[in-house]
Structures are given as C-alpha cells and as structure tokens.
Amino acid sequence: MLGLKIVVAKNILFLLPLASKSHKNVFEPLITEMAKRNHQITVVSPYHPAKKVKGIRELVPTQIAKGLKAFGSDPFKTRRDGKFAMLTQDFNFMFEACVEAYENEEFMNLLNEKWDLIYINAFMNDCMYAFVYKIGAPFIIVSTIAAPNQISSHAGNYYF
C-alpha cells in the first residue's frame, strides 16, 4: 500500500483574490461542476458574481479589479512598448490589494471555518500562501498560464 488517503471534499475554498477576470474564468467550470455535485463552494475573487448559484458563496474582499483594468487598458500600447515594458509598470496596486484583503473582516473570518480543500490561483497570489498555511487544509495550486519558475518552485519543481 502506498499510504494514499481518499478524501471526499465537501467544503472547498477557491482563493483567487488577486485574479484577473480571465484567470477566474479558468476556474469557473470547476466551481460550477463542484457545486452541482453538492460541494459547498466559497470563491474569493475581485469580481461580483453574475448571478447567485446554489452552493456557491462569493466574497469580494478587494477592489483590485479596478487596478487591473487600468493596468492593461491599452494592449496595443503595451505591445508597441515591447516585451519588457511590463517590468516598468507600477505594481503597487497588487500590494495594496493584499493589504486590503487581509484587512477585510469577512475574508479573515474564513480562517475560522473548516476547509476540506483549497484551490489557489498561482499567478500573483503569493501573499495568500500564509493564509493557506494558517488554514492547514490540503491545497491545489493552479497555474492559469504556463508556469514561470517562481510559481513552479512553490510546488517543488526546480529548473536548472
């Protein structure tokens, strides 16, 4: 026996507080299908749900959606500026969103709940790893893009 445990998750947290809309869209089919299978789903993201769905609770602890919208408001300019132009962008809105989430009482109350499983968006959510650690539940890091080294290394994959 390999020592494998079978876990039947019932209370599942999707931790996407700093996700862009396109990154949240990657999780939507999984969220919807898990709710259909009677799991209790909580989604933390910067976007209000289009409609309420049975079994899905959504929290919006940050206003990062406004910052993300302004950040990528002109993709043609970004392309003209070259592939390193993003490195010169001001990412302060990301740090401010982390602080905003941790100051949100509804979000912090999630620490008092029992979670069977956590999904976390790998891209730009590094400040949430302490939250996941504090909860202590099994977690799955999902990269909605090809994983760069700094994300892959969190999962124990190292490039030489």
RAFEN-V244215 format. One record per residue. N is the residue number from 1. RES is the residue in one letter. NEAR is the number of other C-alpha atoms within 8 Angstrom. Layout:
N;RES;NEAR
N;RES;NEAR
This chain:
1;M;3
2;L;3
3;G;4
4;L;5
5;K;4
6;I;4
7;V;4
8;V;5
9;A;8
10;K;8
11;N;12
12;I;14
13;L;12
14;F;11
15;L;12
16;L;13
17;P;12
18;L;13
19;A;14
20;S;9
21;K;8
22;S;7
23;H;10
24;K;11
25;N;8
26;V;8
27;F;8
28;E;8
29;P;8
30;L;7
31;I;10
32;T;8
33;E;8
34;M;10
35;A;13
36;K;8
37;R;6
38;N;8
39;H;12
40;Q;10
41;I;14
42;T;12
43;V;12
44;V;14
45;S;16
46;P;16
47;Y;7
48;H;8
49;P;6
50;A;4
51;K;4
52;K;6
53;V;5
54;K;5
55;G;10
56;I;12
57;R;7
58;E;10
59;L;12
60;V;11
61;P;13
62;T;13
63;Q;9
64;I;11
65;A;11
66;K;7
67;G;9
68;L;9
69;K;8
70;A;7
71;F;6
72;G;8
73;S;6
74;D;6
75;P;7
76;F;6
77;K;7
78;T;12
79;R;8
80;R;6
81;D;8
82;G;7
83;K;7
84;F;7
85;A;9
86;M;7
87;L;5
88;T;6
89;Q;6
90;D;5
91;F;6
92;N;6
93;F;9
94;M;10
95;F;8
96;E;8
97;A;12
98;C;12
99;V;8
100;E;10
101;A;11
102;Y;9
103;E;7
104;N;9
105;E;7
106;E;8
107;F;12
108;M;9
109;N;8
110;L;7
111;L;10
112;N;5
113;E;6
114;K;7
115;W;10
116;D;11
117;L;12
118;I;14
119;Y;12
120;I;12
121;N;14
122;A;11
123;F;10
124;M;8
125;N;13
126;D;7
127;C;7
128;M;9
129;Y;8
130;A;7
131;F;9
132;V;11
133;Y;8
134;K;7
135;I;9
136;G;6
137;A;10
138;P;7
139;F;9
140;I;8
141;I;9
142;V;8
143;S;10
144;T;10
145;I;5
146;A;5
147;A;8
148;P;6
149;N;8
150;Q;6
151;I;11
152;S;11
153;S;9
154;H;7
155;A;7
156;G;6
157;N;7
158;Y;7
159;Y;4
160;F;2
